Each structure stands twice: as C-alpha cells, then as structure tokens.
Amino acid sequence: MTPSRPRFPALGAALAAALLATTLGACQSTPPPAASAAAPAPLPGLCNDTSLQWAIGKVNDEATVRRLKQESGAGLVNPIGPATITTRDIRRDRLRVYVDAGNVITAARCE
C-alpha cells in the first residue's frame, strides 16, 4: 500500500494560517482611551479643606457632615469630640471634623 497524500494541500495551509492569525490576534492589546481636552477630574478620595470654613460654628449633624464630605472630596470623615484620642498619622483621604462639647464644629481639616 502506498501512503496517500492529502487531496487538498492548500486547504491545510489556509486552515493553519487562519488558526495562527486567530491565536496572534488574541494577544493584541487594546489602545487606551483617548484623553479628553477637558481638565482631568480630581482623584477620588483626596481631601481638600480649603473651602470648608463655612462649617465652623454649625451644628454637627448628618446633613452638614454629608456636605463636608462632598465638598472636600474626602473618602473618610472622622468626627473628633473633645475626649476623642487621635493618632498623628496623615491620610490624604481623611477629613477630621472637630466638635466641642455642644456638638458644634470648631474645625474641619484634612489630616
């Protein structure tokens, strides 16, 4: 018996080329999204206390704390009472709201 040859050698080569193209195409990375011309949005969670002086003298209630968090961009808000012990670590995402014994805000700082 003589060994048989493939009847369609071009089909085998085309199939191998298609398989190779599909395999290599899966490794291709997608380009990053195009940058817009507008100013970049601030990073979420970074605290900025420059415009929070309005809160000094206000009662420390839920609505005020919510507004402080929104305006500062802080990811974490800590109310600090007169007897609260704090650490000296600095976190760029933390807003500390200092209140007196009457629950009135005395300071709001990113610390």
Summary of the structure (lengths in Angstrom):
residues: 111
radius of gyration: 31.2
end to end distance: 87.5
largest distance: 103.9
contacts: 213
relative contact order: 0.16
helix: 29%
strand: 19%
